[in-house]
Amino acid sequence: MEGIATREFLAQRPLYSQDTNELQQYVELAVDWEAMHGLLFRAPATETATWQQTALVPAPITLAPSPIPRSSFDLVVSLQPTLNTLFDRISRDHDFLVSTLQSLGTSDEFTTRVFQMYLKQRLEGAKKPCVIGIHRSDYLINAGAELQAKQVEFNTIAASFASLSAVVGDFHRYMLERTAYKHLLKAGRITREQIPPNESLTSIGDGIAAGFELYGQSEAVVVMVVQPGERNVYDQRFVEKRLWERHHIKTLRLTFAEIRDQCVVDENDRLLIAGQEIAVAYYRSGYAPTDFPTTAEWTGRWLVEKSRAIAVPSLAYHLAGCKKIQQVLANPGVVERFIDDAETAARVRECFVGLYPLDNTSQGMQATRMALHEPHKYVVKPQREGGGYNVYGDDIPKLLTSVSDEERKGYILMDLIRAPPFNSVLVRNGEVVVASVVSELGIYGIFVSDGKNVVVNKQGGHLLRTKAADVSEGGVAAGFAVIDSPLLI
């Protein structure tokens, strides 16, 4: 039987029209508003039409906000500073990182290589003025007896869409005031107060600036490390804009390969480009093997890591965001290793679902049997970010029976979170699409510390990504979802 909170939430959700003909009148207004406010992607590049390299397309969005329980939203927002602290402490616990990541064996070549770079950095004694954490903790609202926000993952590297997420909230407020959602809203209500303010447009730039100040060289620059052919440029440009307009900090855009070709580390461990000192390297790349197709990219990253420049994230932060760390945190007593207060530790644990190893331990073998017997209850996750890597349903037995015992160590098993679907209206490629959807809520976290003092520890706004209910993955950049904003109920 559903809990009363779930029943009340479902009953209070608005009802949106699913008549695409009726909703078509909003498309031009929406697309033009996106163009005027930078809610854009670069068009996909083609070899035959080079002009498309500078063409722009509207970002995929919802026409109206999607319902999220206010109590769940408030809970995870308030929890974010605690999670920032938790993952900072994990990153500083060398023994814990080593013991946990060594349990992966050689099953994941990419994670192994990042881990080896971390060990080399420690061995060589590279010193950094501070750490800057730009995190995002992602949740789905699990519809059990009562609604509960359950953590999907904790991202420590290249947490994207902070800027565009805030702009989508502005779009939804504009649509509400301009149209009152006439023809779309068939039942229920939408008020401005239900669309929460979102500081994610400015929080990342301000967090980087706080770390930049600790670096202590006002004439230095920030390098944003990007992927070649990046389409999500404007989400990144808003961060660059904030750094310049609010803090007068110049930002350069380079790939890891370009860092290898254009940068040097001098005798004082300064990272330089054409004689210009680099204070911060903010990674919007580097989270997947595809970001390192050659040794040039690895060499470029090592130049940053061995220098005095502040990498965002640090190698330790990058490793702390691995799925294996998430799985081990769910074990009894592990959260409490880093958080002394029992009540606070319990609040963190309330957001966890079941997480299990898939190694050769007794727990891992039991989890493997569970996944083979009832695969639709679980998701299998590798040590990856970026969307498109997780394995669901009938594909789980196919995977687990095809990999070796050593390869299986590189995966974890997680209980599947079941969010209540909602009939929404999406605008993708200039077309209205009606769909039954689910939404994933992300809370950004900003953490800056010089190792002795915490300078910044705050929540930095939110992201809502909405996808068709029959699609398992949820990444916007990977093409699975659209950008949304919450309607608090």
C-alpha positions in Angstrom: 0.0 0.0 0.0 1.4 3.5 -0.9 2.3 5.8 1.9 0.2 8.9 2.4 3.1 11.1 1.3 3.2 9.3 -2.0 -0.6 9.5 -2.5 -0.7 13.1 -1.7 2.2 13.9 -4.0 0.7 12.1 -7.0 -2.7 13.7 -6.4 -1.1 17.2 -6.3 0.9 17.0 -9.5 -0.4 19.1 -12.3 -1.8 17.6 -15.5 -0.2 18.6 -18.7 -1.8 18.4 -22.1 -0.5 15.6 -24.4 -2.0 17.1 -27.5 1.0 18.1 -29.7 -1.2 20.1 -32.1 -2.4 22.2 -29.2 1.1 22.7 -27.9 2.8 23.5 -31.2 2.1 27.2 -30.7 4.6 27.3 -27.9 7.6 26.0 -29.9 8.6 29.1 -31.7 8.4 31.1 -28.4 10.5 28.5 -26.6 13.2 28.2 -29.3 13.6 31.9 -29.7 13.8 32.5 -26.0 16.5 29.8 -25.8 18.5 31.5 -28.5 18.2 34.9 -26.8 19.5 33.6 -23.5 22.3 31.2 -24.4 20.3 28.0 -23.9 22.2 26.4 -26.8 24.4 23.6 -28.0 26.8 23.6 -31.0 25.3 21.7 -33.9 26.7 18.2 -34.6 29.8 18.6 -36.8 29.8 16.9 -40.2 32.6 16.4 -42.7 30.6 17.7 -45.6 29.1 20.8 -44.1 31.9 22.7 -42.3 29.7 25.7 -41.7 27.9 23.6 -39.1 31.0 23.8 -36.9 29.7 27.2 -35.8 26.0 26.6 -36.1 23.9 26.6 -32.9 20.9 24.5 -31.9 18.5 24.9 -29.0 19.2 22.7 -26.0 16.6 19.9 -25.3 14.3 21.1 -22.5 10.9 20.6 -21.0 8.2 23.1 -21.8 7.1 23.2 -18.2 8.7 22.2 -14.8 8.4 18.7 -13.4 7.1 17.8 -10.0 9.5 17.0 -7.2 8.5 16.6 -3.5 9.5 19.7 -1.6 10.5 17.7 1.4 12.9 15.6 -0.6 14.4 18.7 -2.4 15.0 20.5 0.9 16.5 17.4 2.4 19.2 16.8 -0.3 20.0 20.5 -0.5 20.6 20.6 3.2 22.7 17.4 3.0 25.1 18.7 0.4 27.7 20.4 2.6 27.9 17.2 4.7 28.6 15.2 1.5 31.2 17.8 0.4 33.0 17.2 3.7 32.6 13.5 3.5 34.2 13.2 0.1 37.0 15.7 1.0 37.8 13.4 4.0 37.7 10.4 1.8 40.2 12.1 -0.7 42.6 12.7 2.2 42.5 9.2 3.6 45.3 7.6 1.5 45.0 4.2 3.2 41.3 4.0 2.5 41.7 5.0 -1.2 44.5 2.5 -1.7 42.8 -0.4 0.0 39.5 0.2 -1.8 40.8 0.8 -5.3 43.3 -2.0 -5.1 40.4 -4.3 -4.7 39.5 -3.5 -8.3 42.6 -5.4 -9.4 43.5 -4.7 -13.0 39.9 -4.9 -14.1 39.6 -1.3 -15.1 42.5 0.0 -17.1 41.4 3.7 -17.0 40.8 3.8 -13.3 44.1 2.0 -12.7 45.9 4.6 -14.8 44.4 7.5 -12.8 45.3 5.6 -9.6 48.9 5.1 -10.7 49.1 8.8 -11.5 47.8 9.6 -8.0 50.5 7.4 -6.4 53.2 8.9 -8.6 52.1 12.4 -7.6 52.3 11.5 -3.9 55.7 9.9 -4.4 57.1 13.0 -6.1 55.6 15.3 -3.4 53.7 17.7 -5.7 52.3 20.5 -3.6 49.0 22.4 -4.3 47.9 25.6 -2.6 44.4 24.2 -2.0 41.7 21.9 -3.3 38.6 23.0 -5.1 35.7 20.6 -5.2 33.0 21.1 -7.8 30.6 18.2 -7.1 27.1 17.0 -7.9 25.1 14.5 -6.0 22.4 12.9 -8.1 19.1 11.4 -6.8 16.0 9.7 -8.0 12.7 9.9 -6.0 12.0 6.3 -5.0 8.2 5.6 -4.9 8.0 3.0 -2.2 5.6 3.1 0.7 6.7 6.7 1.0 8.6 9.0 -1.3 12.4 9.1 -0.5 15.3 10.7 -2.4 17.8 8.0 -3.1 21.4 8.7 -4.3 22.2 7.5 -7.8 25.9 8.7 -7.7 28.2 11.4 -6.5 30.1 13.2 -9.3 33.5 14.7 -8.5 34.7 15.5 -12.1 33.2 17.5 -14.9 29.7 17.9 -13.3 28.0 19.7 -16.2 24.8 21.7 -17.0 25.0 23.9 -13.9 24.7 27.0 -16.0 22.0 25.8 -18.4 20.0 24.4 -15.6 19.6 27.8 -14.0 18.6 29.3 -17.4 15.9 26.6 -17.8 14.4 27.7 -14.5 14.3 31.3 -15.8 12.6 30.0 -19.0 9.9 28.2 -17.0 9.2 31.4 -14.9 9.0 33.4 -18.2 6.6 30.9 -19.7 4.4 30.9 -16.6 4.3 34.7 -16.5 3.9 35.2 -20.3 1.4 32.4 -21.1 0.1 31.2 -17.7 0.6 27.8 -19.4 -2.8 28.2 -21.1 -3.5 25.1 -23.3 -0.8 23.2 -21.5 -2.1 23.1 -17.9 -5.2 21.0 -17.8 -5.5 20.5 -14.1 -3.6 21.5 -10.9 -1.5 24.6 -10.6 1.9 26.1 -11.2 3.1 29.1 -9.2 6.3 31.0 -9.3 7.0 30.1 -5.7 7.1 26.4 -6.7 10.1 26.9 -9.0 13.0 27.4 -6.6 15.8 29.9 -7.1 19.0 28.3 -8.5 22.4 29.7 -7.9 24.2 27.1 -10.2 24.7 29.8 -12.8 27.2 31.5 -10.6 28.4 29.1 -7.9 31.0 27.2 -10.0 32.7 30.4 -11.1 32.7 31.8 -7.6 34.1 28.5 -6.2 36.9 28.5 -8.7 37.6 32.2 -7.9 37.9 31.4 -4.2 40.6 28.7 -5.0 42.3 31.1 -7.4 42.7 33.6 -4.6 44.4 31.0 -2.5 46.8 30.4 -5.3 48.1 33.9 -4.7 48.9 35.2 -8.1 46.4 37.7 -9.4 47.9 37.9 -12.9 47.5 34.1 -13.5 44.8 32.5 -15.6 42.3 29.7 -15.4 42.4 26.9 -18.0 39.2 25.1 -18.7 40.2 21.7 -20.0 37.7 20.7 -22.7 37.0 17.9 -25.1 37.8 18.4 -28.8 34.6 19.3 -30.7 32.7 20.1 -27.5 29.0 20.8 -28.2 28.0 21.9 -24.7 30.1 25.1 -25.0 27.6 27.6 -23.6 27.2 25.8 -20.3 30.9 26.3 -20.0 31.0 29.8 -21.3 28.7 31.0 -18.5 31.4 29.9 -16.0 34.0 31.7 -18.0 31.7 34.8 -18.1 31.3 34.7 -14.3 35.0 34.5 -13.7 35.7 37.5 -15.9 32.8 39.8 -15.0 32.7 39.2 -11.3 36.3 38.3 -10.5 38.2 39.7 -13.5 39.9 36.3 -14.0 40.8 35.3 -17.6 39.9 31.8 -18.8 41.6 29.9 -21.6 40.1 26.8 -23.2 42.5 23.9 -24.0 42.4 20.2 -24.5 44.7 17.9 -22.7 46.7 17.4 -25.9 47.0 21.2 -26.3 48.3 21.4 -22.7 51.0 18.9 -23.7 51.9 20.9 -26.8 51.7 24.5 -25.4 52.5 24.3 -21.6 55.6 23.8 -19.6 56.4 23.3 -15.9 59.2 25.5 -14.7 61.8 25.0 -11.9 59.3 26.5 -9.4 56.6 24.0 -10.4 54.6 26.7 -12.1 52.5 25.6 -15.0 53.0 28.1 -17.8 51.5 28.8 -21.3 53.5 31.3 -23.4 55.0 32.7 -20.1 51.5 33.1 -18.5 51.1 31.3 -15.2 48.1 29.0 -14.8 46.5 28.9 -11.3 43.6 26.6 -11.9 42.9 23.8 -14.4 39.1 23.1 -14.3 38.4 19.8 -16.0 35.4 19.5 -18.2 37.1 16.5 -19.7 39.1 13.6 -18.4 36.4 11.4 -16.9 36.4 8.6 -19.5 38.9 6.6 -21.5 37.7 8.3 -24.7 39.2 11.6 -23.4 42.6 10.0 -23.6 42.9 8.5 -27.1 46.7 8.9 -27.2 49.6 9.3 -24.8 49.5 13.1 -25.6 46.4 13.5 -23.4 47.9 11.6 -20.5 51.1 13.7 -20.8 49.0 16.9 -20.8 47.2 15.8 -17.6 50.4 14.8 -15.9 51.8 18.3 -16.6 48.9 19.7 -14.6 49.1 17.2 -11.8 52.8 17.5 -11.2 52.7 21.3 -11.2 51.6 23.8 -8.6 48.4 24.5 -10.6 45.2 23.5 -8.8 43.4 20.7 -10.7 39.7 20.6 -10.4 39.2 17.9 -9.4 42.5 16.7 -7.8 43.5 13.1 -8.6 42.3 12.1 -5.1 38.9 13.7 -5.7 38.6 12.0 -9.0 39.2 8.7 -7.4 36.9 9.4 -4.5 34.1 9.6 -7.1 34.6 6.1 -8.4 31.6 3.8 -8.1 33.7 1.4 -6.0 34.0 4.1 -3.3 30.2 4.6 -3.4 29.7 0.9 -3.0 32.1 0.5 -0.1 30.6 3.6 1.7 27.4 1.6 2.0 29.1 -1.0 4.1 28.5 -0.9 7.9 30.8 1.6 9.7 32.4 3.1 6.6 30.5 6.4 6.6 31.1 6.6 10.3 34.9 6.4 9.6 34.6 9.9 8.2 31.6 11.4 10.0 31.8 11.2 13.8 28.3 12.4 14.6 25.9 9.4 14.5 22.8 11.4 13.6 24.6 13.1 10.6 26.0 9.7 9.4 22.5 8.3 9.6 21.1 11.1 7.5 23.7 10.3 4.8 22.9 6.6 4.9 19.1 7.2 4.5 19.9 8.3 0.9 21.6 5.0 0.0 20.1 2.0 -1.7 21.6 -1.4 -1.7 25.1 -1.5 -3.2 27.1 -4.6 -3.6 30.5 -5.7 -5.0 30.7 -8.1 -7.9 34.1 -9.6 -7.0 35.1 -13.0 -5.7 34.3 -12.4 -2.1 31.3 -14.2 -0.5 29.4 -10.9 -0.7 30.3 -10.5 -4.3 29.4 -14.0 -5.3 26.0 -13.6 -3.6 25.4 -10.4 -5.4 26.3 -12.0 -8.7 23.7 -14.7 -8.0 21.1 -12.1 -7.1 21.7 -10.2 -10.3 21.5 -13.3 -12.5 18.3 -14.5 -10.7 16.4 -11.2 -10.7 18.2 -8.8 -13.1 15.3 -6.4 -13.4 15.8 -5.4 -9.7 19.3 -4.0 -10.3 21.7 -1.9 -12.3 25.3 -2.9 -13.0 27.7 0.1 -13.0 31.4 0.3 -14.2 33.9 2.9 -12.9 32.7 5.5 -15.5 31.1 8.9 -15.8 29.3 10.5 -18.7 26.3 8.3 -19.4 25.7 5.3 -21.5 27.9 2.8 -19.6 25.4 1.2 -17.1 23.8 -2.2 -17.7 20.1 -2.9 -17.0 17.6 -5.8 -17.1 18.1 -8.7 -19.5 21.5 -7.3 -20.4 22.9 -7.9 -16.9 23.1 -11.7 -17.2 24.6 -11.3 -20.7 27.4 -9.1 -19.2 28.1 -11.2 -16.1 28.3 -14.4 -18.0 30.6 -13.0 -20.6 33.3 -11.3 -18.5 36.1 -13.0 -16.5 36.2 -13.0 -12.7 38.9 -10.3 -12.9 36.9 -8.1 -15.2 33.8 -8.5 -13.0 35.7 -6.8 -10.1 35.5 -3.5 -12.1 31.7 -3.4 -11.7 29.3 -2.8 -8.8 25.7 -3.9 -8.4 23.1 -1.4 -7.2 19.4 -1.7 -6.4 17.3 -0.1 -9.1 15.5 3.0 -7.9 11.9 3.3 -9.2 10.7 6.9 -9.6 7.0 7.6 -10.3 6.5 8.5 -14.0 4.9 11.8 -15.1 3.3 12.8 -18.4 5.4 15.8 -19.6 6.1 17.9 -22.7 9.6 18.1 -24.1 11.0 20.4 -26.8 13.8 18.7 -28.7 15.2 19.8 -32.0 12.4 22.3 -32.4 9.7 19.8 -32.0 7.1 19.1 -29.3 7.3 15.6 -27.8 4.9 14.2 -25.2 6.2 11.4 -23.1 5.9 9.6 -19.8 9.0 10.7 -18.0 11.1 10.4 -14.8 13.4 13.1 -13.4 16.8 12.9 -11.8 17.7 15.7 -9.4 21.3 16.8 -8.9 22.6 19.1 -6.2 25.9 20.9 -6.9 28.4 21.2 -4.1 31.2 23.7 -3.8 34.1 23.0 -1.5 37.4 24.9 -1.2 40.1 24.2 1.5 43.8 25.0 1.9 44.2 21.8 3.9 43.9 23.6 7.3 40.9 25.8 6.8 37.7 25.3 4.9 37.1 28.4 2.9 33.9 27.4 1.1 31.5 24.6 1.8 28.0 25.1 0.4 25.4 23.7 -1.9 25.7 25.4 -5.3 22.3 25.0 -6.9 20.6 22.2 -8.7 20.0 20.4 -12.0 16.9 18.4 -13.0 17.3 16.0 -16.0 14.2 14.4 -17.4 14.1 11.4 -19.6 11.5 9.1 -21.0 10.4 6.6 -18.4 11.4 3.6 -20.7 14.9 4.9 -21.1 17.4 3.7 -18.5 20.2 6.2 -18.8 19.9 9.9 -17.9 22.7 12.0 -19.4 21.8 15.1 -21.5 25.1 15.3 -23.2 24.9 11.6 -24.0 21.6 12.2 -25.7 19.3 10.4 -23.2 17.6 13.3 -21.4 16.5 16.9 -21.5 17.2 19.8 -19.1 14.3 20.6 -16.7 13.6 22.5 -13.5 11.7 21.3 -10.4 8.2 22.2 -9.5 8.1 21.7 -5.7 5.1 20.0 -4.3 
